Amino acid sequence: MTEEEIKIKKEEFKKNELYQQSTSPYKDFQFEQFCGNGEVLEGQHTRTEIINGKEVLVIFNFKNGLIHSEDDQPAIEYPMHWEYWNNGLITKVVDDGGATKEYWENGIPVKIEQNCDDEN
């Protein structure tokens, strides 16, 4: 995909109601290739970020500079939040320690389940 095609696709994503409801603070990073010191990022990298008003350590996993899950490990994780990605696209988001689950296809959520930890 060209940069222009990616831009158009991202604008389409933002119009999706479930996309807007998603708890992923990183959903806009889809398709993005990340580099550091002139090199494409590989493996695990961490950084401290402010999420929901709290400072948290976030773990990112990369493959060829794209956010990516390997061996059923989250591509992005911080306390009570896990995101699974495949070559730069989200496939699943688990938030609130499992209370919310989002299922994604082709860059947009197709289903969001809430109160997953309720036993009633």
KADAJO-V116865 format. One record per residue. RES is the residue in one small letter. PHI is phi as a letter, one per 30 degrees, with the letter a starting at -180 (none if undefined). BURIAL is 1 if it has 16 or more other C-alpha atoms within 10 Angstrom, else 0. Layout:
BEGIN
RES/PHI/BURIAL
RES/PHI/BURIAL
END
This chain:
BEGIN
m/none/0
t/d/0
e/e/0
e/d/0
e/d/0
i/d/0
k/e/0
i/d/0
k/d/0
k/d/1
e/d/0
e/d/0
f/e/1
k/d/0
k/d/0
n/d/0
e/d/0
l/d/1
y/e/1
q/d/0
q/d/0
s/e/1
t/d/1
s/d/1
p/d/0
y/c/0
k/e/1
d/d/0
f/d/0
q/e/1
f/i/1
e/d/0
q/c/1
f/c/1
c/b/0
g/b/0
n/h/0
g/i/0
e/c/0
v/d/0
l/d/1
e/b/1
g/i/0
q/c/0
h/b/0
t/b/0
r/a/0
t/c/0
e/b/0
i/c/0
i/b/0
n/h/0
g/i/0
k/b/0
e/d/0
v/b/0
l/d/0
v/c/1
i/c/1
f/c/1
n/c/1
f/b/1
k/b/1
n/h/1
g/i/1
l/c/1
i/d/1
h/a/1
s/c/1
e/b/0
d/h/0
d/i/0
q/c/0
p/d/1
a/d/1
i/b/1
e/a/1
y/a/1
p/e/0
m/i/0
h/b/1
w/b/1
e/b/1
y/c/1
w/b/1
n/b/1
n/h/1
g/i/1
l/b/1
i/d/1
t/c/1
k/a/1
v/b/1
v/b/1
d/b/1
d/h/1
g/i/0
g/j/1
a/d/0
t/b/1
k/b/1
e/c/1
y/c/1
w/c/1
e/b/0
n/h/0
g/j/1
i/b/1
p/d/1
v/c/0
k/a/0
i/b/1
e/c/0
q/c/0
n/h/0
c/d/0
d/c/0
d/d/0
e/c/0
n/c/0
END
